[in-house]
Amino acid sequence: MSAPSAPKNTPRVTEREARQVAEAAREQDWHKPSFAKELFLGRFRLDLIHPHPLPPADDVRRGEAFLARLREFCETRIDGALIEREARIPDEVIRGLKELGALGMKIDPKYGGLGLTQVYYNKALALVGSVSPAIGALLSAHQSIGVPQPLKLFGSQEQKDAFLPRLARTDISAFLLTEPDVGSDPARLATSAVPDGPDYVLDGVKLWTTNGVVADLLVVMARVPRSEGHKGGITAFVVEADSPGITVEHRNAFMGLRGLENGVTRFHQVRVPAANRIGPEGAGLKIALTTLNTGRLSLPAMCVGAGKWCLKIAREWSAAREQWGRPVARHEAVGAKISFIAATTFALEAVVDLSSQMADENRNDIRIEAALAKLYGSEMGCLMADELVQIRGGRGFETADSLAARGERAVAAEQLLRDLRINRIFEGSTEIMHLMIAREAVDAHLKVAGDIIDPDKPLSAKAKAGANAAGFYARWLPRLVAGPGQLPRTYAEFNPPGHPDLSAHLRYVERSSRKLARSTFYAMSRWQGRMETKQGFLGRIVDIGAELFAMSAACVRAELLRSSDDHGREAYRLADVFCHQSRVRVEELFTRLWSNTDDLDRHLVDGILSGAYTWLEDGVVDPSGEGPWIADAAPGPSARENVHRTIG
């Protein structure tokens, strides 16, 4: 049987065209320093993150006051088990969140918002997400990627005046980019916005519209055709959700986040005033990516909350549960899991808080740091939840309702595992994050040597690039040979008396940073233009960088807590254990850069796709239903009932 074709209205683009669209959307220049960018270049700039930046006292006061109110609301007004059973957040809970000001956490007070910092916004998401991840997702989608953030960064004053007061108190927003046949490849975006007098006319279908089922305002990405007076390209619009021609055709159901108001939205001849366009035509993807620079921090923030809960349950359960004459925590196999959860939670909180504080100060470019936080948090969050289920044994696999029905504590470990799984896909899958971060990590190399490996560049451009590259590498490569990580007394302030020695870990990070840069350079020299196809290698490079960033953040946070006399000794112990665990992973990743099965895997996949191994599938029954792999998203009027609902 031949493979099903893509929906007919999806634009056909080549791989090169798709890459060009993605490249045009990314920020091209670096105007501020970046700790992570320097790390990938072999330069360990500890001065960029140490001493740990701190928020102003007034921001702390306002943030703590809101957290206290939010905690009381979570404890008295939210029933997470009810949301899980009914797969819906009660309207009265959402109304209560509106009254609390939770919709406007990141909106300036002059528009009716709370004006919280990124640090306290993330703490709030971790808190509310621990009670109900579905509510955490609702608030995050509304403020991290929904209408408020694009308007804050790119909106006109008139747009801010018109929409932000509504978004701060009453209106829920959603972000609509994905389509049935368009995920991480926006060059194939099919939804159109055709200019018509003072308006644009939108046609198309959007998939996985988080908050879309209950949203009042939408930020929609649509393709404007090029025409006289119109540059065209993918463009962002603010759209009223009750506009004629908009139909929420389906509310999606998932393995986790069962209260998520996520659906399929169809636009048919929807008129949107040109005044609702955010930024110029063609700037939509750049707006989306820039919004995500800090927006991505919300997911790892909720993973921090999950880690804290995992640690609490693991500690209490493994102390109470006895096997072979002692608590299970005292058995090494279980104790190692608890140690991993505790150390990783500490490090992940360090990564999120450090990245968030740098975002608030706006002194550093944190596009790589935020992406690493999202990547690392989503992966480690799933691992911690999986380890908790294993520690709980059969009770970890049993639902909270079933546990309660037979008289035991209702611990929703299996639900947490299901809820966290989407974070490895949300807002950039792990695979896409690897490629995106890798692109930023090699940006300096491509700036000086990119023309050499570009087949479309003329010989004159290649010759000029060769001269530039020779000068750059003559200065850069010698610095990768030796560094402060080889001196035994470097970073001595991280080795205070009576505490574990964290200076040794920072010296390891410095040495590994140079080794990482040398490995990247060798790979670029070896593969040149084929480097972009070596996704396994690039993923490992990024994973090493993520571990080194996490180690650095953990050490800096431990020293901050020690210097402020806030559990400093315990923090040093956590950081020390985490760094030892992380170093094991880093060494394995370095080995796998050059000793792996990447080529074997590729050849096997070629055979699988050609049908050579279909015999291996014999002996089972496929219970899947009938239907196309990808639903048709052809424009036109909706034939379905509108399931959108408004929460007053």
N, C-alpha and C positions, 0 to 999 in steps of 0.2 A: 504494500500500500504506500502510495506517495505521501510525503509530508504535507500537512495542511498548509495552505497559503495564508499569508497575513491578510487582515482585513483590507478590503480594496481601497479604502480612503486613506490609508496610512502612507505618507510620502516614502518613496523609495530613495534611499541614500546609500552611498558607498561607505566602506569603513573609513576611508580617508576623510570624506565629507563630514561624517559624524565626529571624528576627532577634531576637525577644524572648528566645528560649532562649539564643542566643549572647551577647546583652547581659547576661543574668542571670549567665552563667558568668564573665565578665571581672571582674577586680579593679576595683572602682568608685572607689577613692580612691588618692591619692598621699601616702604618709606620709614619703617620703624624696625628696631631690632627684634629678632625672634630667637629665643633660646633653643627651640627644637630645630629650627633651620640650621643654626650654627652647629648643633649636635650632629646632624647628618653630614655636615661638612668637616667633621673631625675637630671642631673647636668647642671645648667644654666651657661655656661662658657662665660659670656659677654666679658671677656678679649680677647677672640679669634676674636671678630669682632669690638671691640671698644677700642681705637679710630678707626674710619673707615679708612681702608687702602686707600692710595692715589697713583696714578700713577706718575712715574717720569716726570719731566717737558718736557723732550725731546719727550717722548711718547705722551704727550698731544699736543705738537706743531705739530708733524707729523699727529696725528689723526685729529685734528681740520682742518688742511690744506686739508686733503683728504675729510673730510666731506663737506667743502666749495665747492670743485670741484664737488663732487657727487651731492650736492644740486642743483647746476647750471645745471648739466646734467639732473636731474630729472625734473626740471622746464621747460627745453627747448627741451629735446629730447624724453621724455617718454610720451605717450598718453595712460593712463590707461584705458580710455573708449574704445579706439580702440582695445586694447588687449582683453578686455572683449567681445566686439562684434565679433571679428574675431577668438577668442579662440586661439590666437597665438601671441607670442612675435616677432615683426618684426626682420628680420635678421640684419638690420642696427642698431637696438638698441643693440643687443648682440655684434655686432662688436664695437660699441661705448663703451660698458662696458669693452671690452677687451682692447681697447686703453687707457681707463682710469686707467687700472690696477686692476679693481674690481675682476677679477678672482684670483688675487694673494694677496688679502688683508691679509691673514694669513700666506703667504709663505715668508720665510726669504729673505731679499734683495740680498743675495749672489746668490740666484737662480733666481733673476729677480722679486721677489715679493715686496710687500709694507711693510711687517713685522709689521702690526698693532697689537696692543694688543687685547685681547679678549674683553675688554671694548669698544674699538672703532670699532672693527668688529661688535659688537652687535648694536652699535649706527648707523652704516652704514646700517645694515639690517633693523632696525626700520625705517630709513629714506626712503630707496628705497621701502620697503614693504608698506609704506603708500601711495605711488603712484601706485604701482602694486604689490600685494601680489604674483603674479606668478613670477615676477622677483626676489622678495625676496626668494622664494622657490628655484628658479634656482641657485642663488648664494650660498644659504645655503647648498643645496644638493651637490653642487660641492665642497665646502670647509669644511663643518662641518662633513659630513659623507662620502664624495667621496674620491678619491684617495689621495689628499694631506695630510689629517690628519693621516690615517694609515701609510703612508710612513714616515711622520715626527716622529711618535712614534715608529714604528717597522721596517721601511725599512732599507736596507743596504745602504752604501754610494754610491755604484754603482747605485742602484735604484733611489736614490735622485738625483744624477747627471744626470741620463737619463730622468727622468720624470718631476721633479719639475719645470725646466725652461719652459717646454711646458705648464704645468698646470698654471703657473703664468701669461701667456700672451695669449696663443692661444687655448689650448685644454680644452674642457669641460669634466668633469668626472661625473660618476654616481656610485651608490652603489647598488649592486644586491644581495639580501639575500632572500626576500620573494618569495614563489612559490605558484601556484594555490591551493595547499592543505597544505601549510606550512606558518604559520604566526608567532605567538609568541612561537611556540614549535619547535625549530630548530632541535631537535633530529630526526625529521621525514624528514629532508632535503633529497631530492632525486637527485639533480644535482650531477653528478659524475665527478671526475677528476682522470683518470686512468694513472699511470706512463707508459711511453713508450719511453725508451731510454733517450735522453736529454730533453724530453718534458712531459707534461701532456696532456691528451685528454679529453676535456670537452664535456659532453652531459647532456641536461636538459632544463628546461623552467623556466624563472624567470618572476614574475608578479609585477606590480606597480613599474616599474623601473624609478623613477623620474630622469629626464634628459636623460634617456636611448634612447629616440628618436633622440636626437641631439648629444649624447656624442661621444667623440673621444677616451677616455680611461675609462675602467670599473674596479671597484674592485668587484670581484665575489667570493662568498662563495660556495664551492663545497666539496663534500665528497670524500676523497681519501680512497680507500679500503686498509685494512691492508694486507701487503704481506711481503715477505722477503726483508729486507732493507728499509721498509716503515712502519712507525708508524701508518699512516693512520689517519682518523678523518676529521672533518670539517676544511677546509684550505682556506686561502685568496690568491687570485691571482690578479695581474694587467694584464688586457687583452686589446689588441688593438681592438677598436670597429669595425674596418673594416676587421678583420680577416676572412678568408674563413670559412663558416659554421655558421656564426652569422646572424640571421634574426630578425629584429624588425617586428613582425607579426601584431601588432595592436597598434594604438595610442589611449589610453583610454580617455574618456570624463567624467567629473565629475560635481556635482552640484555647485561646487565652483572652484576657481583656474583654470579658463578655459584656461589660457595660459600655463598650466603646460605640459611640454613635457614628459609625462609619458606613458609607453607602456608595451608590452609583448615581451620578447626577448627569442629566441630559440637558443640553442647551439647544433650543430650537428657535432661531430668529429672535434672540434675546437682545434687546437694544440697551446699550450701555453708553452713557454720555462720555464724550471725549474728555471731559473734566475729571472723569474717574480713572483715567489712565495714570499709572504710577511711573514716573520717569518717561524718557523718550521711547519711541518705537524701537524694538530690537534690543532693549535693555533688560528684558524679562529674566533671562537666565542669570545674568550678572547680579540682578536684584535678589534672585532666589539663593544663589551661592553665598552672597555677602550676608544675607539674613541668617544663613545657617552657620556662619563663622562663630557666632556666640549661641545661636539657637540650639546647636548640637549639644551644648553643655547640659541641657535639661535631662537628657536620657541617662548619662552617667550619674547625674545627681540622684535620680531615682534608684539607680543601681546601688549607690552608696546606702540609701535607706534600706534596700533589700538586704545588703550585706550585714548591716547592723541587726536586722531582725533575725537573719540566719544565725548570727553569732549568739544572740540571746536564747533562741530556741535550742541550739546545739549545746550551749553551756548548761541550761536547765535540765534538758532531757538526758544528756550523757552523764550527768551527776546522779540523776534519780534512777536510771536504768542500770541494773547490775547483771553481769554475766560472768560465770566462773569465779565468783567470790569477790568481785570488785566492780566499781562503776565502769561503764564502757569507755569513758574518757581516759581511764588509766591504761587501756590497751593501746599499744603504739599505733596500730592500724587506724583506729578511730581518732586518737589524739592528733595524728598528723593532719587529718582533715580539719579538725577544729583549729589547729595552728594556722593552716592555710586560709581558712575563712577569716580569722582575726587579723592576720598580717595583711591580707589582701584588702580587707575593708579599710584598714588604716591607710594603706598606700593609695587606694582609689579615692578616699576622701581628701588626701593630700593633693592628688592630681586635680580634682575638681575645684577645691578651694583655691589652689594656686592659680589655675587657669582663670577662674572667675574673678579673683582679685586683680589679676593683670588686665582682664577685660574692663573692669570698673575704672582702673587707673588710666587706661588707654595710652600707656607709654610704649607698650610692645605690640607687635603684630602677632596675634595668637591663632591665626588660621590653622597652623599645623598642630598647635597644642590642643585646641578644641577638637580637632579631628582625631587626634591620638586619644584624647579623653573618651570620646564616643566609642572608638574602636575598642580600646582596652576595657572600658567599663562594661560594654555590652557582652564581650567575651567572658570576662571574669565574673560578671554577675550570673551568667548562666552556669558557670562552673561551680560557684559557691552554692547556688540553689540545688544543683545536682548532688553535690556532696552532702547537703543537709538531708535530702531525700534518702541518700544512702545511710547516713547516720541514724535516721529514724527507722530504717528497715521497712518492714511491711506497713507500718503506720505512716511512713512517708509517702507510700503509694496510695493510701486510703484517703478518701475525701474528708474534709473537716466535718461535714454533716453526718457522715457515717460514723466517725469517731465519737461525735457528741451523742448520737443515737444509742450507742452501746456503752455510754457512761464515761468516756474519756475526754480529755481536753481537746477542743476543736482546733487543731493546728493545721493550717492550710498550706502545707509544704508542697504538695503536688500542684496546687493552684499557682504558687509562686513560680515554679518551674515553667508552667505553661504561660504565665503572664510575661515572664522575662524573655521568653524565646524570640518574640517579635523584635526586640531591641537589636538583634544581629541583622535585621532587615530594614527596620524603620530608618528614615533619614539618611540613607546610604548604607547598603549592605556591607558586610565585612569585606567582601571581595572588591567592591567599588571603592571603599575607604582605603584599602591597600593601594589601589592604582592611583587614587587622587593624592594621597599623601606621598607616594613615591614620585609622582610628577613634581610636586613642590620640593621634594628632597633633592632632586637632580636639576632644579631650575638653574642654579649657578652654572652647572656644566653645559646645559643646553644654550644658555645665553652666550657662552664663549665658543662652544664647539658644535652647536646644533646644526649650523649650515653645512658642516663637513659631512654629516650623515644624512642630510636631506636630499633625496634624489632629484627634487625639482629645482635645486639651486644651481646656478651656472658655475663654471670653473672659477670665475673671478671672485665670486662670493665665497667659494670653498677656500680659495687661496688666502683671502683676507681673514676668514675664520681661523685658518690654520695658524696664521701669524698671531692672532689674538690668543688662541688657545696655548700656543707655545709660551707666551709671556705669563699667562695666568698659572699654568701648571708649573713653570719654573719657580714661581713664588710659593705656590700652594703645597706641592708634593713634599718638599723638604720639611715642612712643618708637621707632617704626619709621621715622621720618624721617631721623634722623642717629644716628651712633654712633662708637665708637672706630675702626672700620674705615676711616673717612675721614681719620684723623690719621696723617701719614706716619711718625711715630716710635713708634706703638703696637706692643706685643709685641717691643720691641727686643732682648730676651734671645734671640730666635730669629734674630738677625743677627750672629753672632760673626765677628770678623775671620778672613779666609781660608776662609770657608765660603759656600755659596749662601745667599741671603737667604730664609729661610722666613717671616719676619715678614710679608712681602707676601702670602703665601698665607693666613695667618691673618686678615689684614685683609680679604682677599677672602671668606673664610668668614663673617666677621662681617657684611659688607655683604650677602652672598647670603642669609644667614639672615633678615635683615630683609626682603629682597625676597621670599623664600619665604613669610614670614608675611603680607606684603601681598597676594601672589597668592592665598593660601588664603582670606583675608578677602574679597577681591573675588569669588572664586568662590562662597563661601557666600552673599554678598549677591545674586549674580546668579541662582543656581540654587535656593537655599534647600532646601526639602524634596526636590528632585530631585538634590541633591548626591551622595547615595549611589548614584545610577545612573551617575554620571560616572566610571566605573572607569578609563578611559584617563587622565583628568586626575589622579585620585588616585594612580594608579601612577607618573606622572611626578613628582608632588610627593614621594612617598616615595623615588623614585630620586635626586632632588636631595638630599634629606636624607641618604641613604646615602653619596653622594659627599662631602658636607660633613663627615660624621662620619669617613669614612675619611681625608680630608685632615687633619683635626684630630688623629686618632690617629697618623698617620704623622709629623707634625711633632713631636708630644710624644715619640714614641718616639725620633726622631732626636736630640732634645735630651738625652734620658736617656742614650743611648749616647755622645753627645759628652761629657757631664758626667762619665761613668764611664770615659772613655778607652777605649771598646770599639768600635772601628771607627767612631768618630764622624764623621770626614770623609766616609767612604763612605756612611754612613747619611744624612747631610745631602744628599748627591748623589742618592741613591735617592728620598728624600722630595721633593726639589725636582722631579725628573723626574715622579714620580707626580702631584704637585699640578698641574703643567702639563698632563699628560694628562687629569686629572680635570676641570680647568677647561674644557677643550674640550667634554667630555661635559656638564657642567653648563650651559654656554651653549646647547648644542643642546636640552637638556631644557627650559630656560626658554622658548626659542622655540616648542617644540612644545606648551607648555601652551595656547597660543592659536592656533597655526597647525598644524593637523593634519587628519586625514581621519576623525575619530571619527564624525561625523554621516553622512558618505558610507558608511562601513563598515557602520553600523547599518542603513541603508536597503537596502544590497546584501544583507546577511544576511537581512533580511525576505523579499526576493525569492527567495533561495536556498532558504530553508526552505519557502516556498510552492510550490516546484517549478518556478519560472519559468526556471531555468537548468540543468535536467537534460540539455538538449541538449549542454551543454559536457562532459558525462561520456561522450558517445558515443565509440566507437573504441578502447575498452580492454576487457580481460577482468578481472573481479574474481576473484582466486584465493582469496579468503577462504572459510573453511569455513562450514557451516551451523550454526544454533543461535541462541539468543536473545542479544541484546546484553548482558543482565544475567541471570546464573544465578538460578534460583529458590532462595530461601533459607527456604522454609517450614519451621517447626519440625517435629521428628519424629525417629524413630530413624535412625541412619545405615545406608545399604546398602552402604557401601564399606569396604575394608580399612583398618585403622588403620596409618598409615605413621609414627607417632611412634616415635622411638628414644631410648633413654636412654644417656647417656654416663657411664660409671662413673668 
